[in-house]
Amino acid sequence: MHSIPITTVAETVIGHRFPEGVRAVVFDVVGTLVEPSPSVAEAYARVGLRHGAPLETADIQRRFHAAWRRQEIIDAAAVPAYATSAAREMDRWREIVADVFDRTSQSDAIFTDLWEHFGRPDAWRPLPAGTNLARAAVDAGLTVALASNFDERLFAISGVIEPLSWAHHVFASSEIGWRKPAAEFFRTVERRLGHGPHELVLVGDDPELDIAAATRAGWHSHPIA
Ligand SMILES: [Mg+2]
C-alpha cells in the first residue's frame, strides 16, 4: 500500500501557490476577485436606454475600450505620471461615459446613474479563481489586502461582498493618491502593511498594471486568468 503524503493547507499554499517568505497577499479587485454583473456593456446599454440614448452592447464594448485607453494615456502622460485623487477618478469615469455616449446632452445624467450603479454591491459578482486563492490565503493565516485602481466606492462595497469582505486591508488608488502601475502606489501599500517588497505578492489579472508593475516594485506576483 502506498502512503499518501500529508500536506497541510498552509504548506500547500505557501509551497505551491505563494512564494516562501510571503506575509501578505495583495489582490487586485476588478477582474481578479469580482467582475461586473451585468457586464459593463450591458449596464451602460440599460442606463443609456433609460435616458433615450440606445446603443448596441458590441458598440459600447468598442467605445468603452477606446475611452478607457484614452484615460490611461492621459494618466501616463501626466506629470507626475499616475498621480490621482478622488476628483480625478470621478472625472475619468465622467469622460469615459461622455466618450461612449458621444457627449450628448444625456451624458451627464447617464454618468450619474452609472456612477451610482457600480458603487452598489449587487453590481458585482465573485470570480471563482480569485476567490479560491483568497480563501487559501486566509486559511494559511496570511494577511489579505485589496489594492485597486477602483476609487473610494470600493470601501463601501468591499465590506459586504465576498470575497472582498475577507480582506484585512483595503487600498484604493484615489485615497492613496497614486494608481497602479506607479511605484509610489506599491511603496504606500508596503508602508501601511509594514512589510518589505519580498514579503508581498500581488495577485492580479492585468499583465501591465498588476504583474509587471508589482515585479518592478520588487514584489512577487501571481497572474490570474
Ligand atoms: Mg483588474
Boltz pocket constraint, residues with backbone or C-beta under 6 A from the ligand:
constraints:
  - pocket:
      binder: B
      contacts: [[A, 28], [A, 29], [A, 30], [A, 31], [A, 32], [A, 204], [A, 205], [A, 206]]
      max_distance: 6.0
